[in-house]
């Protein structure tokens, strides 16, 4: 079985929200990075909800990515306005995985216990609905709208607008 989303070691500010992962191997594989958000997704019938391995190749970061970053105007006003988290990236130990959040997701028929966090990680896994019937209209027919009495409302989960699924212009909101 395949992985639906694979976040590489060097991603920062990567956002994944309002996706539906259905009957796959691993819904989300995160291999390091910082300040990534996995929010408001449905993981249904997957072998693993997510797999986290925060190991970073610090030599690659130090010898290639940091010099490349220094050649960019990452401290400019435009970058500071658009990506304030990145203006101090070199002062905040860029070789360490940190501030990654997995929250407000529905993990159903995916055995939430079937997830792995390998090594010393800085991942926050909070406020997810796991192994509780979220009361979809008809998941077997791929209708993942939530009924009015869905317990997912208790985690502030928002119905996913199918017409809006895909790459968006900007933001994690």
TIRO-301585 format. One record per residue: residue number from 1; residue in three letters; chain; x negated, y, z negated of N, C-alpha, C in turn. Coordinates in pm, 1 decimal. Layout:
N
R   drenpa   zagu   keba       n.xx       n.yy       n.zz      ca.xx      ca.yy      ca.zz       c.xx       c.yy       c.zz
R      NUM    ALA      A          X          Y          Z          X          Y          Z          X          Y          Z
...
END
This chain:
173
R   drenpa   zagu   keba       n.xx       n.yy       n.zz      ca.xx      ca.yy      ca.zz       c.xx       c.yy       c.zz
R        1    UNK      A      -83.3     -118.7        0.0        0.0        0.0        0.0      -87.6      124.8        0.0
R        2    UNK      A      -42.5      226.0       63.4     -118.9      349.9       80.1      -94.6      448.8      -33.2
R        3    UNK      A     -175.6      553.7      -32.6     -158.3      667.0     -122.2      -91.2      777.5      -42.5
R        4    UNK      A       11.9      838.0     -102.0       84.3      943.1      -31.0        9.1     1075.1      -31.5
R        5    UNK      A      -39.5     1117.6     -147.9     -117.0     1241.8     -158.5     -247.8     1208.7     -225.3
R        6    UNK      A     -356.2     1252.3     -164.2     -488.5     1230.1     -219.6     -556.2     1365.7     -234.1
R        7    UNK      A     -573.9     1411.4     -358.3     -638.4     1539.3     -385.0     -785.9     1512.3     -408.7
R        8    UNK      A     -871.3     1569.5     -325.8    -1014.4     1546.4     -334.0    -1076.5     1614.1     -454.8
R        9    UNK      A    -1198.1     1575.1     -485.1    -1271.7     1626.0     -600.1    -1290.4     1776.2     -599.0
R       10    UNK      A    -1285.7     1837.0     -487.4    -1327.7     1975.6     -477.3    -1210.8     2071.9     -456.5
R       11    UNK      A    -1088.6     2023.0     -467.7     -973.9     2111.0     -453.5     -951.3     2189.9     -580.8
R       12    UNK      A     -918.5     2314.7     -563.5     -879.9     2401.7     -672.8     -754.5     2474.7     -629.2
R       13    UNK      A     -662.9     2492.1     -722.0     -536.3     2559.9     -695.6     -453.3     2486.2     -591.1
R       14    UNK      A     -458.2     2355.3     -593.6     -380.0     2272.4     -503.0     -243.1     2250.6     -565.3
R       15    UNK      A     -137.9     2276.0     -491.7       -1.5     2264.4     -545.1       75.6     2160.8     -465.4
R       16    UNK      A      142.6     2072.6     -536.9      232.8     1976.5     -475.2      361.4     1981.9     -552.6
R       17    UNK      A      464.5     2032.6     -490.6      593.0     2032.9     -558.1      706.1     2007.9     -458.4
R       18    UNK      A      814.3     1955.7     -515.2      937.1     1928.9     -440.2      916.3     1830.6     -325.8
R       19    UNK      A      847.5     1720.4     -355.6      829.0     1611.1     -261.2      901.5     1488.1     -312.7
R       20    UNK      A      929.1     1397.3     -221.8      989.2     1269.3     -257.1      893.3     1159.7     -211.6
R       21    UNK      A      850.1     1077.5     -306.6      762.9      964.4     -278.5      847.2      839.2     -296.8
R       22    UNK      A      865.7      763.1     -190.7      960.7      652.5     -192.9      892.2      523.3     -148.8
R       23    UNK      A      898.1      422.4     -238.8      849.6      287.4     -206.7      710.4      286.0     -142.9
R       24    UNK      A      614.1      347.4     -209.3      478.2      344.6     -157.0      385.9      285.4     -262.4
R       25    UNK      A      257.8      281.2     -233.3      160.5      227.0     -328.0      138.3      323.2     -443.0
R       26    UNK      A       52.3      420.2     -423.0       24.2      522.8     -523.2       80.0      653.6     -469.9
R       27    UNK      A      169.6      715.1     -544.9      229.6      840.0     -498.6      125.7      950.7     -492.3
R       28    UNK      A       49.8      968.0     -599.2      -44.0     1079.2     -607.4     -176.6     1028.1     -662.4
R       29    UNK      A     -283.9     1050.1     -589.8     -418.7     1014.0     -635.7     -497.2     1143.9     -646.6
R       30    UNK      A     -539.5     1176.7     -767.8     -616.5     1298.4     -790.8     -757.9     1257.5     -828.2
R       31    UNK      A     -851.4     1304.1     -750.5     -991.4     1270.2     -772.3    -1066.8     1398.5     -806.9
R       32    UNK      A    -1040.7     1449.8     -928.3    -1109.4     1569.0     -976.1    -1042.4     1698.1     -936.2
R       33    UNK      A    -1119.0     1804.8     -935.6    -1066.8     1936.0     -903.6    -1017.4     2008.1    -1027.9
R       34    UNK      A     -974.7     2131.3    -1009.7     -930.0     2213.8    -1121.3     -808.4     2295.6    -1083.5
R       35    UNK      A     -729.1     2326.8    -1185.6     -612.7     2414.6    -1170.9     -514.3     2365.5    -1065.3
R       36    UNK      A     -500.0     2235.1    -1053.2     -404.4     2177.6     -959.2     -271.9     2153.5    -1030.4
R       37    UNK      A     -162.3     2162.9     -956.4      -28.2     2146.1    -1012.6       49.0     2042.6     -931.6
R       38    UNK      A      101.8     1944.5    -1002.6      191.1     1845.4     -943.0      322.8     1859.9    -1018.4
R       39    UNK      A      421.0     1924.3     -958.3      543.6     1960.5    -1029.9      668.3     1936.9     -945.0
R       40    UNK      A      775.1     1900.2    -1013.5      908.4     1890.0     -954.4      912.3     1795.7     -834.1
R       41    UNK      A      855.3     1676.5     -850.4      856.1     1574.8     -745.6      937.0     1454.6     -792.4
R       42    UNK      A      982.8     1376.9     -697.4     1049.6     1250.3     -726.8      957.5     1137.6     -682.0
R       43    UNK      A      928.4     1045.9     -773.1      849.2      926.8     -742.8      940.4      808.3     -769.5
R       44    UNK      A      982.0      739.5     -664.1     1082.2      633.7     -674.6     1029.4      506.2     -610.8
R       45    UNK      A     1021.9      399.7     -689.7      985.1      268.5     -635.6      840.4      256.6     -592.1
R       46    UNK      A      750.8      331.5     -653.2      608.8      326.3     -616.1      532.8      236.1     -712.6
R       47    UNK      A      427.9      172.7     -662.1      347.1       84.3     -746.4      281.7      163.3     -859.6
R       48    UNK      A      223.0      276.9     -826.9      164.7      366.9     -926.5      226.5      504.9     -908.6
R       49    UNK      A      263.6      568.3    -1018.7      311.3      706.4    -1011.3      196.2      794.6     -968.6
R       50    UNK      A       86.4      781.0    -1039.6      -32.5      855.3    -1003.9     -155.2      783.7    -1056.1
R       51    UNK      A     -266.2      816.1     -995.0     -394.8      760.7    -1032.3     -489.4      879.3    -1043.0
R       52    UNK      A     -553.4      895.2    -1157.4     -642.1     1008.7    -1180.0     -782.1      958.0    -1207.7
R       53    UNK      A     -875.9     1005.2    -1129.5    -1016.7      975.2    -1149.0    -1093.0     1107.0    -1137.8
R       54    UNK      A    -1121.3     1171.2    -1251.4    -1178.0     1306.0    -1247.0    -1329.0     1313.3    -1226.4
R       55    UNK      A    -1388.1     1212.1    -1169.9    -1532.9     1211.8    -1150.1    -1568.6     1306.6    -1035.2
R       56    UNK      A    -1658.0     1397.9    -1062.2    -1702.1     1491.6     -959.9    -1847.5     1464.4     -923.4
R       57    UNK      A    -1881.6     1487.5     -800.3    -2019.1     1475.9     -755.2    -2086.4     1611.1     -779.0
R       58    UNK      A    -2146.3     1627.1     -896.0    -2202.0     1757.5     -933.4    -2318.0     1799.5     -844.0
R       59    UNK      A    -2397.3     1705.5     -790.2    -2506.0     1742.2     -699.2    -2451.0     1806.9     -572.2
R       60    UNK      A    -2345.0     1749.6     -518.4    -2281.6     1805.8     -398.3    -2229.0     1945.8     -427.2
R       61    UNK      A    -2168.3     1962.8     -543.5    -2115.5     2094.1     -580.6    -2229.7     2194.8     -594.3
R       62    UNK      A    -2332.6     2157.0     -668.7    -2443.6     2249.2     -693.8    -2523.8     2280.9     -567.5
R       63    UNK      A    -2547.2     2180.8     -483.6    -2635.2     2199.6     -368.7    -2564.2     2244.5     -241.4
R       64    UNK      A    -2433.1     2227.1     -234.8    -2362.9     2263.8     -112.3    -2248.5     2361.9     -137.4
R       65    UNK      A    -2155.7     2325.4     -225.0    -2036.4     2408.9     -242.0    -2064.4     2542.8     -309.0
R       66    UNK      A    -2149.2     2545.0     -411.6    -2176.7     2672.0     -478.8    -2248.2     2769.3     -385.4
R       67    UNK      A    -2352.0     2727.6     -312.4    -2411.4     2821.3     -216.0    -2311.4     2867.4     -109.5
R       68    UNK      A    -2224.2     2777.2      -67.1    -2121.9     2815.1       31.0    -2026.3     2918.3      -29.3
R       69    UNK      A    -1983.7     2895.7     -152.6    -1895.2     2990.1     -220.0    -1961.5     3126.8     -235.4
R       70    UNK      A    -2089.1     3127.6     -272.2    -2160.6     3255.6     -289.9    -2168.8     3335.3     -159.9
R       71    UNK      A    -2157.4     3267.4      -47.0    -2159.4     3337.9       81.4    -2023.5     3398.0      116.5
R       72    UNK      A    -1921.9     3366.8       39.0    -1786.0     3416.8       62.4    -1757.5     3538.7      -25.4
R       73    UNK      A    -1662.1     3621.5       14.4    -1627.5     3739.9      -65.3    -1528.1     3706.3     -177.3
R       74    UNK      A    -1556.3     3600.2     -253.8    -1459.6     3553.3     -353.3    -1440.4     3649.9     -470.0
R       75    UNK      A    -1524.9     3749.1     -482.2    -1507.1     3849.4     -587.6    -1446.1     3978.8     -533.9
R       76    UNK      A    -1405.4     3978.1     -409.8    -1346.3     4097.1     -349.2    -1206.9     4123.1     -405.4
R       77    UNK      A    -1158.9     4243.0     -385.5    -1026.5     4282.0     -434.5     -917.7     4191.5     -375.6
R       78    UNK      A     -928.5     4165.3     -245.8     -826.6     4082.6     -179.0     -820.1     3943.0     -241.5
R       79    UNK      A     -935.1     3881.4     -261.0     -936.6     3748.3     -321.4     -887.8     3754.2     -464.9
R       80    UNK      A     -929.0     3857.0     -539.2     -887.1     3869.3     -678.8     -736.3     3884.4     -688.2
R       81    UNK      A     -678.2     3954.9     -595.2     -532.4     3973.9     -594.7     -459.4     3843.8     -560.2
R       82    UNK      A     -508.6     3774.5     -459.6     -443.1     3651.6     -414.4     -474.8     3530.0     -500.9
R       83    UNK      A     -598.4     3519.8     -549.7     -645.3     3402.7     -623.5     -721.7     3444.6     -748.4
R       84    UNK      A     -654.9     3504.9     -845.3     -727.4     3555.3     -963.3     -803.5     3446.7    -1038.5
R       85    UNK      A     -759.1     3322.0    -1031.8     -825.9     3213.0    -1102.2     -964.4     3184.8    -1044.7
R       86    UNK      A     -986.4     3224.8     -919.7    -1112.1     3193.0     -853.7    -1222.0     3296.5     -874.7
R       87    UNK      A    -1187.9     3414.3     -923.6    -1289.0     3519.0     -934.7    -1399.4     3484.1    -1033.7
R       88    UNK      A    -1370.2     3398.9    -1130.6    -1471.6     3358.4    -1228.9    -1505.4     3210.0    -1219.1
R       89    UNK      A    -1486.0     3154.0    -1103.1    -1500.6     3009.3    -1088.2    -1641.2     2960.6    -1124.2
R       90    UNK      A    -1743.1     3037.1    -1091.4    -1879.7     2991.7    -1119.9    -1913.3     3002.0    -1268.0
R       91    UNK      A    -1843.9     3087.4    -1341.8    -1868.6     3102.2    -1485.4    -1794.2     2996.7    -1567.0
R       92    UNK      A    -1703.7     2924.0    -1502.5    -1618.2     2829.3    -1574.0    -1650.1     2684.2    -1543.2
R       93    UNK      A    -1778.6     2651.5    -1529.5    -1823.4     2514.7    -1507.2    -1749.5     2447.5    -1390.8
R       94    UNK      A    -1781.2     2484.8    -1267.9    -1708.2     2431.6    -1152.4    -1729.1     2282.5    -1127.8
R       95    UNK      A    -1820.6     2218.0    -1199.3    -1840.4     2074.6    -1180.0    -1750.4     1991.5    -1271.3
R       96    UNK      A    -1671.3     2056.4    -1355.9    -1583.7     1982.7    -1448.2    -1438.5     1992.7    -1403.1
R       97    UNK      A    -1372.2     1879.9    -1404.7    -1230.0     1875.5    -1374.4    -1153.3     1931.1    -1493.5
R       98    UNK      A    -1063.1     2028.4    -1469.1     -993.5     2090.5    -1581.8     -864.2     2157.7    -1536.8
R       99    UNK      A     -777.0     2178.8    -1635.2     -652.3     2254.7    -1616.2     -561.6     2199.2    -1506.9
R      100    UNK      A     -557.4     2070.2    -1491.2     -467.8     2007.0    -1394.5     -340.2     1965.8    -1467.1
R      101    UNK      A     -226.1     1995.3    -1407.4      -98.8     1972.5    -1475.8       -6.0     1887.7    -1389.8
R      102    UNK      A       50.7     1785.8    -1453.5      154.3     1702.5    -1391.2      277.2     1716.2    -1480.2
R      103    UNK      A      378.6     1788.6    -1433.1      495.5     1814.2    -1517.9      622.3     1829.9    -1434.5
R      104    UNK      A      733.7     1812.7    -1504.5      868.6     1826.3    -1448.0      889.4     1738.4    -1324.1
R      105    UNK      A      841.1     1613.8    -1331.0      859.8     1518.4    -1222.4      953.9     1408.6    -1268.3
R      106    UNK      A     1013.2     1341.0    -1174.1     1095.9     1223.3    -1201.9     1017.7     1101.5    -1155.6
R      107    UNK      A      990.7     1009.9    -1247.7      925.2      883.1    -1216.4     1026.1      773.1    -1246.9
R      108    UNK      A     1083.1      713.8    -1144.0     1188.2      614.2    -1165.0     1162.6      492.0    -1077.8
R      109    UNK      A     1184.0      375.2    -1138.2     1157.2      247.0    -1072.7     1013.2      244.4    -1021.9
R      110    UNK      A      927.2      313.2    -1092.2      786.1      319.4    -1056.3      698.3      282.3    -1173.8
R      111    UNK      A      759.1      237.6    -1283.2      680.4      196.1    -1399.6      580.3      303.6    -1437.8
R      112    UNK      A      627.0      404.5    -1508.0      538.1      514.1    -1547.5      414.8      461.2    -1618.2
R      113    UNK      A      427.8      346.3    -1682.7      310.8      287.3    -1747.5      208.3      244.3    -1643.6
R      114    UNK      A      248.5      234.9    -1518.2      157.9      202.1    -1409.3       87.6      326.9    -1359.2
R      115    UNK      A       14.2      389.6    -1446.4      -70.8      497.8    -1401.4     -203.5      483.6    -1471.3
R      116    UNK      A     -303.4      539.3    -1411.8     -437.4      527.8    -1467.0     -499.7      666.3    -1475.9
R      117    UNK      A     -564.0      693.0    -1587.3     -650.6      809.8    -1600.0     -787.0      753.2    -1634.9
R      118    UNK      A     -881.9      771.5    -1546.0    -1014.4      713.7    -1560.9    -1111.7      820.4    -1610.1
R      119    UNK      A    -1188.9      787.9    -1710.8    -1292.1      879.3    -1758.6    -1238.8      991.1    -1845.6
R      120    UNK      A    -1325.8     1083.1    -1878.7    -1292.0     1199.2    -1959.7    -1225.5     1300.7    -1868.2
R      121    UNK      A    -1099.6     1327.1    -1890.2    -1027.9     1414.0    -1797.8     -961.8     1530.5    -1868.9
R      122    UNK      A     -934.0     1629.6    -1792.4     -861.1     1745.3    -1841.2     -731.4     1755.5    -1762.5
R      123    UNK      A     -647.2     1656.0    -1779.5     -518.3     1653.8    -1713.7     -410.0     1661.4    -1819.1
R      124    UNK      A     -314.2     1744.6    -1794.5     -201.3     1759.8    -1885.2      -82.5     1693.3    -1818.3
R      125    UNK      A      -29.1     1590.7    -1881.4       87.4     1519.9    -1829.8      199.2     1545.9    -1929.8
R      126    UNK      A      297.4     1626.1    -1890.4      399.1     1669.1    -1985.9      535.1     1688.9    -1920.6
R      127    UNK      A      636.8     1672.6    -2000.6      773.6     1707.5    -1963.1      819.4     1641.7    -1833.6
R      128    UNK      A      793.7     1512.1    -1821.1      838.4     1435.1    -1705.4      950.3     1342.2    -1748.1
R      129    UNK      A     1038.5     1309.7    -1656.5     1142.8     1210.9    -1681.9     1088.4     1077.9    -1632.7
R      130    UNK      A     1074.3      981.6    -1724.4     1014.4      855.5    -1684.3     1097.7      738.3    -1733.3
R      131    UNK      A     1119.5      644.8    -1642.6     1191.0      520.2    -1672.1     1331.8      542.9    -1726.7
R      132    UNK      A     1392.7      654.5    -1693.3     1531.8      684.2    -1729.7     1605.9      712.7    -1599.9
R      133    UNK      A     1723.7      653.9    -1584.4     1801.3      675.6    -1462.8     1830.1      825.2    -1445.6
R      134    UNK      A     1776.8      886.3    -1339.3     1797.4     1029.2    -1320.4     1935.0     1063.5    -1262.7
R      135    UNK      A     2009.9      960.5    -1228.0     2144.9      976.2    -1171.2     2142.5     1048.5    -1036.5
R      136    UNK      A     2074.6      984.2     -942.2     2079.7     1031.6     -804.2     2214.9      995.9     -745.6
R      137    UNK      A     2256.0     1066.7     -642.5     2381.4     1031.9     -576.9     2372.9      891.7     -518.5
R      138    UNK      A     2266.7      863.1     -441.3     2253.2      730.5     -382.9     2110.2      711.6     -331.0
R      139    UNK      A     2020.4      678.1     -420.4     1879.0      665.7     -382.9     1856.9      555.7     -279.2
R      140    UNK      A     1934.7      449.5     -286.4     1917.8      340.7     -189.5     1946.0      387.5      -46.7
R      141    UNK      A     2026.8      491.9      -34.1     2055.4      551.4       96.8     1975.2      681.1      116.9
R      142    UNK      A     1873.5      698.9       32.6     1781.7      813.0       37.6     1849.0      947.4        8.5
R      143    UNK      A     1954.9      943.0      -69.5     2020.9     1066.0     -114.3     1974.3     1093.5     -257.0
R      144    UNK      A     1872.1     1176.3     -269.9     1809.5     1201.6     -398.9     1862.4     1327.4     -468.1
R      145    UNK      A     1978.4     1374.0     -424.5     2039.1     1485.1     -498.1     2079.5     1434.4     -636.2
R      146    UNK      A     2072.6     1523.8     -734.2     2106.4     1486.6     -871.7     2252.6     1514.5     -901.8
R      147    UNK      A     2313.0     1420.9     -972.8     2450.4     1442.8    -1018.2     2450.0     1547.7    -1129.3
R      148    UNK      A     2564.8     1606.1    -1153.8     2575.8     1713.3    -1254.3     2531.6     1671.0    -1393.6
R      149    UNK      A     2549.1     1543.6    -1428.1     2513.6     1497.5    -1562.5     2373.9     1433.1    -1567.9
R      150    UNK      A     2289.0     1468.2    -1473.3     2154.6     1410.6    -1467.3     2070.0     1452.8    -1587.1
R      151    UNK      A     2000.1     1357.2    -1649.8     1908.0     1392.1    -1758.3     1786.5     1471.5    -1709.4
R      152    UNK      A     1763.9     1476.5    -1578.7     1652.0     1553.3    -1524.5     1668.8     1702.8    -1549.2
R      153    UNK      A     1790.2     1744.1    -1572.4     1812.8     1886.2    -1603.0     1748.7     1924.1    -1735.4
R      154    UNK      A     1728.5     1824.9    -1824.2     1664.8     1851.5    -1953.6     1516.7     1885.7    -1940.7
R      155    UNK      A     1454.9     1851.8    -1828.6     1313.7     1887.1    -1806.8     1302.3     2004.2    -1708.9
R      156    UNK      A     1414.3     2067.1    -1679.4     1419.0     2182.3    -1589.1     1383.4     2143.8    -1445.5
R      157    UNK      A     1417.6     2020.8    -1408.4     1395.3     1974.8    -1271.7     1497.2     2041.9    -1180.6
R      158    UNK      A     1452.2     2086.7    -1065.8     1538.9     2151.6     -967.7     1562.3     2056.9     -851.4
R      159    UNK      A     1686.7     2049.8     -804.4     1715.2     1968.5     -686.8     1620.7     2007.2     -573.8
R      160    UNK      A     1579.5     1908.1     -498.4     1488.0     1931.3     -387.5     1569.6     1961.2     -262.2
R      161    UNK      A     1543.2     2074.6     -202.5     1610.2     2111.7      -77.2     1537.1     2040.1       36.6
R      162    UNK      A     1597.1     1935.8       88.4     1533.6     1853.1      191.4     1487.1     1938.5      309.3
R      163    UNK      A     1564.0     2037.7      346.2     1528.3     2119.8      462.8     1400.1     2200.8      439.2
R      164    UNK      A     1359.1     2215.0      312.4     1239.1     2292.7      281.5     1116.2     2207.1      256.2
R      165    UNK      A     1127.0     2076.8      271.9     1011.1     1990.1      247.4      910.5     2010.1      360.3
R      166    UNK      A      785.3     2018.8      321.8      676.6     2036.1      418.6      580.1     2140.5      370.2
R      167    UNK      A      486.5     2177.3      454.8      387.7     2277.4      418.4      455.4     2413.4      414.5
R      168    UNK      A      437.4     2483.0      304.1      494.2     2616.5      290.2      386.3     2720.4      308.9
R      169    UNK      A      427.3     2842.1      332.9      332.0     2948.7      360.3      237.8     2974.5      243.3
R      170    UNK      A      291.4     2982.1      119.4      204.6     3016.8        7.0      277.5     2987.4     -124.6
R      171    UNK      A      198.2     2949.5     -225.8      247.3     2948.3     -361.7      292.8     2816.2     -416.7
R      172    UNK      A      295.0     2811.3     -550.6      337.7     2693.4     -624.7      468.4     2718.8     -697.2
R      173    UNK      A      532.6     2824.9     -671.4      649.8     2862.4     -751.6      767.8     2773.3     -729.4
END
